[in-house]
Amino acid sequence: MIMEADSINLIDKAKRMFVKIKLSDNRKYWERWVSHNKRKWELQDKMKSLEDVLKTQQELIDGNYKNLFNVITKK
């Protein structure tokens, strides 16, 4: 599946996966796509509002900071 340039691109460091959030083709909802290799993308979730998109984005960012903190404190 080819992803459009108007998507939110994120990396989930803890799960080692790439995440893209984009507006659906019919522009009625948001889609969350995940991949482990950036080649094969799987639809993971459909979100109804921009608020859900922002919440999902913030959860990934917070998870990455938590993962980084855990890596730093283990050294």
C-alpha distance (Angstrom), angle and dihedral (degrees) to the residues before:
residue distance angle dihedral
M1 . . .
I2 3.80 . .
M3 3.79 115.0 .
E4 3.78 122.3 -145.8
A5 3.79 123.7 -120.7
D6 3.82 92.7 -117.7
S7 3.79 95.8 76.0
I8 3.79 134.5 107.7
N9 3.81 108.0 -110.7
L10 3.80 118.3 -156.1
I11 3.79 139.1 162.7
D12 3.80 123.1 -140.2
K13 3.81 100.6 -150.7
A14 3.81 95.2 -174.5
K15 3.82 93.7 55.3
R16 3.82 93.4 31.2
M17 3.76 94.7 -128.9
F18 3.77 138.6 126.2
V19 3.81 119.8 -123.5
K20 3.80 129.9 -160.9
I21 3.77 124.1 -175.3
K22 3.78 116.1 -165.2
L23 3.76 141.4 160.1
S24 3.81 113.3 -95.6
D25 3.78 120.4 -107.2
N26 3.81 91.3 -105.0
R27 3.84 89.0 46.1
K28 3.83 93.2 -129.4
Y29 3.81 99.5 113.9
W30 3.81 143.4 5.3
E31 3.80 123.9 -101.7
R32 3.80 128.4 -149.6
W33 3.81 112.8 -150.0
V34 3.82 123.6 -171.8
S35 3.80 133.5 -166.0
H36 3.78 138.0 172.5
N37 3.80 94.8 -156.3
K38 3.85 107.1 22.9
R39 3.81 89.5 -116.6
K40 3.78 105.3 78.4
W41 3.82 113.1 43.9
E42 3.81 124.4 -168.6
L43 3.78 126.0 -162.3
Q44 3.79 106.0 -120.5
D45 3.79 105.0 171.0
K46 3.80 145.8 -1.0
M47 3.78 118.4 -141.0
K48 3.79 125.7 -162.5
S49 3.79 102.2 -154.8
L50 3.77 141.9 35.7
E51 3.81 87.0 -120.6
D52 3.83 89.3 63.9
V53 3.81 89.6 49.3
L54 3.79 92.4 51.9
K55 3.81 91.1 46.3
T56 3.81 90.9 51.9
Q57 3.79 91.1 47.3
Q58 3.81 91.9 50.5
E59 3.82 92.1 48.3
L60 3.81 90.2 55.1
I61 3.80 92.2 47.6
D62 3.81 92.1 47.8
G63 3.81 90.6 47.8
N64 3.80 90.6 52.4
Y65 3.82 91.3 51.3
K66 3.80 90.6 48.6
N67 3.81 90.4 49.7
L68 3.82 90.9 49.1
F69 3.81 91.1 49.1
N70 3.81 90.0 51.5
V71 3.82 91.2 50.3
I72 3.83 91.8 49.5
T73 3.81 95.2 47.2
K74 3.83 92.4 50.0
K75 3.83 92.4 59.7
